[in-house]
Amino acid sequence: QPYLDTLINYVNENKSNPDAKLVWHMTWAYQENSTHSAFVNYGNSQSSMFYGIVNALQKVIDQKSEFVMTIPVGTVIQNARTSYLGDTLTRDGYHLNEFSRLMASYTWYAALTGRTLDTLNIGSIPSINLTDNDRLVIIESINNALSNPQDVTYSQYKFG
């Protein structure tokens, strides 16, 4: 604050569709071995960073009636990290890799449409060859995050 209020006001004053709604994209915690210079702010702890993000959501975003929902990408990533995928979802310790960007896009799809994901509608893209287990982890991680967006839900898929 006050930057968020400034941003909300700017968007509301300039949107071309008066029915457009605001949603918040929840970011993810860095990989546990991240070398990003800001990671020290969280004691170089992925868990501390994740719950710091959750705390910020609770204190600021959840208090803003302008946001109709939060897209819990950060929770999806944290959920998936408890699966056989482990802490392999970034390309450099903090930016999502191609696989996890696909997960993020499916999170947006599921949250915005309210549609249930299943293995039939989780498709691959040419550069990612998803296995059936990958699809199950994606679905589980997203469904659990949508049901419980501010807590980690441990995966039942420990082995690929």
Protein Blocks (a to p, Z undefined) as FASTA:
>chain_A
ZZlmmmmmmmmmmpcblkbccdddddddddfkbcbfklmmnoopaklmmmmmmmmmmmmm
mmpmkbgbdcfkklmmmmmmmmmnlpmlbfnopaccfklmmmmmmmmmmmmnopacdfkl
mccdfklccdfklmmmmmmmmmmmmmmmmbccddfblbZZ
